[in-house]
């Protein structure tokens, strides 16, 4: 990936509905060349999908919580159980005192409590600890403009 690919990714993250002509002009390419680069980024899996960013509160997801899940056994085989809970937006196997970290959105704290009950019912789960978010300063996506490998090379 070169600096043009990174610039295209940054622009697509800001607004994925831009035409290839607008994208190309912004990075110094023709519309056709921009289209070809974006196509190749999709083929390589760099661009996983294109989606609309929805305001969670506007669709009944105003309560955000991060939940650590304790277990009595390895949770690596429980992906489907967490995926089956629509309120769980992310689930990660983690190192440390807990086994899994999940991001949950619900409309109310009562609904959050119900989700915690359903998580607790997953085989191997021995406990949960929820941290409710009071305010979000910001959320960001991975920045395609920074290349940690280049930074490491600069330090050598």
C-alpha positions as CSV (number, residue, x, y, z in Angstrom):
1,X,0.0,0.0,0.0
2,X,1.4,3.4,-0.9
3,X,0.5,6.9,0.1
4,X,-2.2,7.2,-2.6
5,X,-4.0,4.0,-1.4
6,X,-3.9,5.5,2.2
7,X,-5.3,8.8,1.0
8,X,-8.1,7.0,-0.8
9,X,-8.9,5.0,2.3
10,X,-9.0,8.1,4.4
11,X,-11.4,9.9,2.0
12,X,-13.6,6.8,1.8
13,X,-13.8,6.6,5.6
14,X,-15.0,10.2,5.7
15,X,-17.6,9.6,2.9
16,X,-17.9,6.4,1.1
17,X,-20.5,7.8,-1.3
18,X,-18.0,10.0,-3.2
19,X,-17.7,9.4,-6.9
20,X,-14.5,8.0,-8.3
21,X,-14.0,11.3,-10.1
22,X,-14.0,13.2,-6.8
23,X,-11.8,10.6,-5.2
24,X,-9.4,10.6,-8.0
25,X,-9.2,14.4,-8.2
26,X,-8.4,14.5,-4.4
27,X,-5.5,12.2,-4.8
28,X,-4.2,13.2,-8.2
29,X,-5.7,10.3,-10.3
30,X,-8.3,9.9,-13.0
31,X,-11.7,8.4,-12.1
32,X,-10.7,5.2,-13.7
33,X,-7.4,4.9,-11.9
34,X,-9.2,5.6,-8.6
35,X,-11.8,3.0,-9.3
36,X,-9.2,0.4,-10.1
37,X,-7.2,1.1,-6.9
38,X,-10.4,0.9,-4.8
39,X,-11.3,-2.4,-6.5
40,X,-7.9,-3.8,-5.7
41,X,-8.2,-2.7,-2.1
42,X,-11.5,-4.5,-1.9
43,X,-10.0,-7.7,-3.5
44,X,-7.1,-7.7,-1.0
45,X,-9.5,-7.4,1.9
46,X,-8.2,-3.9,3.0
47,X,-11.7,-2.6,2.5
48,X,-13.9,-5.1,4.2
49,X,-17.3,-3.5,3.5
50,X,-19.0,-0.2,2.9
51,X,-21.7,0.7,5.4
52,X,-23.7,3.6,6.7
53,X,-22.7,5.0,10.1
54,X,-25.9,5.2,12.2
55,X,-26.4,7.3,15.4
56,X,-27.0,4.6,18.0
57,X,-29.2,6.8,20.2
58,X,-31.5,7.5,17.2
59,X,-32.2,3.8,16.8
60,X,-32.6,2.8,20.4
61,X,-29.0,2.1,21.4
62,X,-28.4,5.0,23.8
63,X,-26.9,2.9,26.6
64,X,-23.4,1.8,25.8
65,X,-21.5,-0.7,28.0
66,X,-18.3,-2.6,27.9
67,X,-18.6,-6.0,29.6
68,X,-15.7,-8.2,30.7
69,X,-16.7,-11.9,30.8
70,X,-15.1,-14.3,33.2
71,X,-15.0,-18.0,32.4
72,X,-14.3,-21.4,33.7
73,X,-13.0,-22.6,30.4
74,X,-11.5,-21.4,27.1
75,X,-14.1,-19.2,25.4
76,X,-12.5,-19.4,21.9
77,X,-15.3,-21.7,20.7
78,X,-18.1,-19.4,21.9
79,X,-18.2,-17.0,18.9
80,X,-21.6,-18.1,17.8
81,X,-23.1,-17.7,21.3
82,X,-22.0,-14.0,21.4
83,X,-22.9,-13.4,17.8
84,X,-26.5,-14.6,18.5
85,X,-27.0,-11.6,20.9
86,X,-28.0,-8.7,18.6
87,X,-27.1,-6.1,21.3
88,X,-23.5,-7.3,21.3
89,X,-21.7,-5.2,18.7
90,X,-18.2,-6.5,19.3
91,X,-16.7,-9.5,21.1
92,X,-13.0,-10.0,21.7
93,X,-11.0,-12.8,23.3
94,X,-8.6,-11.0,25.7
95,X,-5.6,-11.6,27.9
96,X,-5.8,-10.8,31.5
97,X,-8.1,-11.6,34.4
98,X,-11.2,-11.8,32.1
99,X,-11.6,-14.0,29.0
100,X,-13.8,-12.0,26.7
101,X,-14.6,-8.3,26.3
102,X,-17.8,-7.3,24.6
103,X,-19.3,-4.0,23.5
104,X,-23.1,-3.8,24.2
105,X,-25.7,-1.2,23.1
106,X,-29.2,-1.2,24.5
107,X,-32.0,1.4,24.9
108,X,-32.3,1.1,28.7
109,X,-30.3,-0.3,31.6
110,X,-33.1,-2.8,32.1
111,X,-32.3,-4.2,28.7
112,X,-28.6,-4.2,29.5
113,X,-29.4,-6.3,32.6
114,X,-31.2,-8.8,30.3
115,X,-28.2,-9.0,28.0
116,X,-26.0,-9.6,31.0
117,X,-28.3,-12.5,32.0
118,X,-28.1,-14.0,28.5
119,X,-24.3,-13.6,28.5
120,X,-24.1,-15.4,31.8
121,X,-26.1,-18.3,30.3
122,X,-23.4,-19.0,27.7
123,X,-21.6,-22.2,28.5
124,X,-18.4,-21.6,30.4
125,X,-19.3,-18.0,31.6
126,X,-18.8,-17.7,35.3
127,X,-19.3,-13.9,35.7
128,X,-19.6,-10.5,34.0
129,X,-18.6,-7.0,34.9
130,X,-20.2,-4.1,33.1
131,X,-18.9,-0.6,32.7
132,X,-21.6,1.8,31.5
133,X,-20.4,4.7,29.4
134,X,-21.7,8.1,30.6
135,X,-20.4,10.1,27.7
136,X,-18.3,9.4,24.6
137,X,-15.6,12.0,23.8
138,X,-15.0,10.5,20.4
139,X,-14.8,7.3,18.4
140,X,-12.5,6.8,15.5
141,X,-11.7,4.3,12.9
142,X,-8.2,2.9,12.1
143,X,-6.3,5.7,10.4
144,X,-5.0,4.6,7.0
145,X,-2.7,7.6,7.0
146,X,-0.3,6.2,9.6
147,X,1.8,3.2,8.9
148,X,3.3,1.8,12.1
149,X,5.8,-0.2,10.0
150,X,7.2,3.0,8.5
151,X,7.5,4.5,12.0
152,X,9.5,1.4,13.1
153,X,11.7,1.7,10.1
154,X,12.4,5.4,10.9
155,X,13.6,4.4,14.4
156,X,16.3,2.0,13.0
